[in-house]
């Protein structure tokens, strides 16, 4: 089974005609978590909002556990954030009767504790609305008219909601490990198993989405589609596409979705089902492995629209500054790949 790079996946509007450099320094990639939590002000958990620079989320969670003298499982966060970036996110630490440490001990050039609150509940994975991005592309080389037109396309129609390269590890290492695991290699770490399962599932989703991008139906409903309500996990299946469905798709009230593989029968039908039915034939190891691992089928929107998208192009400095928001689970790099090759 070949493992294509995210770079090789088809583009929504054609390959970008811009070249540039991203992440020349961490400050070129700023990510702020848009949280859904409201601190209770009391409880056995401590909520910490932390800004980190050039630091891994998992590494920082271990530092919190060490400082608080608790087990790693007592520290949680809503989602992983980029290492090569400046990111702000929330963590929770369960103290359960222990004395609260001086959290400012963590502060250094790369770590800043911004807020600390007591809370009754553990911070759960996925407990965030999304992320706010401020990105800077340097050494930009492109035609300004082309860039403006491409940005308008993205603003009006969005981009394919691929899983980004971070999901798959360096040079696809998580996928290679997933294949080894499905072939019988024992993975002791529960966290590592979760990473490899997620990578395999994401690979299958990206494959289905790439087929629909090739046939230019990634951002429109087709017969038999499972339609997701915007901002929700609720869905319904359509037999045919009528004017009402087209209008709801055009206004981003609903989105066509793709399968996140697992146990159960896909609810897609007709033409939409054809894109998903070949997965079991072409990727039997991954499909069977995900089912044996106990994952149940789920859905993910095929498109994502950057909200509040703004940009500043400075041709003299060869720079492009971008500001936008994405829902939880979406990747800024899949927006960037439609704009620039790096």
Beta strands, then each sheet from edge to edge (+ up, - down):
strand 1: 19-21
strand 2: 29-35
strand 3: 45-53
strand 4: 75-77
strand 5: 86-94
strand 6: 111-119
strand 7: 128-141
strand 8: 159-160
strand 9: 226-229
strand 10: 235-237
strand 11: 254-260
strand 12: 298-301
strand 13: 303-304
strand 14: 307-314
strand 15: 319-327
sheet 1: 1+ 7- 2+ 5+ 3- 6+
sheet 2: 1+ 7- 15+ 14-
sheet 3: 1+ 7- 2+ 5+ 4-
sheet 4: 8+ 13-
sheet 5: 10+ 9- 11+ 12-
end
